Amino acid sequence: MAGPLQLEFVSSAKRVGDLPESPAEVALVGRSNVGKSSLINALANRKQLARVSNTPGRTQLINLFALPTGATVVDLPGYGFAAVPTREKATWQPMIEGYLLGRESLQALLLLVDAEIGPTKLDLQMLEWVYANTIPTVIVATKCDKVRPSRLAGRKQQLARACRLEEGDLMWASASKGTGIEQLRAHIRVLLQT
Ligand code: GDP
């Protein structure tokens, strides 16, 4: 089926153990400000499903959305927000690692990287960790409308190399322009078999 993902917000949790069960799930993670909320809104074609540019603190939870089939999409809190207090930084890592290692229904992690400035040092740390823990991961380059067309080919090559991927394994998306959104929806549907 084509068209927007019919996501509805279900619940938020601090721990993986507090999430409702799911038959199949994909999760999104990335540096704060990478465009994760905008991307979720674009996937669902909804303006405010996930909040855009939220203040840190309110986004420090695992947010779960469900499709009509019962399959789920999880919005994981972003990393690397300078203004987040140390106390919250210390809870981020066990929360995310607990989720990624403990969520049985997880089919794949979508790791969002800024198409223009990524991967950052924190993105690479995250990537090393998911590779080391064999978490099935798809890299999505966000805000690709910001890369000038003349630089696009070079940037794709650079980004893929830095992420140790083939260029074809990177997905390119722009929530603002709609680029790559339908491909990403289709990919998520395949992962969720929905
Ligand atoms: P989050 O913190 O990862 O959830 O990021 P947001 O979705 O809140 O977006 C952060 C900022 O990037 C906002 O100012 C958005 O308007 C902007 N942004 C998000 N997606 C895009 C995009 O595809 N293209 C451009 N140019 N800006 C975007």
Residues whose N, C-alpha, C, O or C-beta is under 5 A from the ligand:
A	BS01	GDP	R31 S32 N33 V34 G35 K36 S37 S38 R51 V52 S53 N54 K143 D145 K146 A173 S174 A175 S176
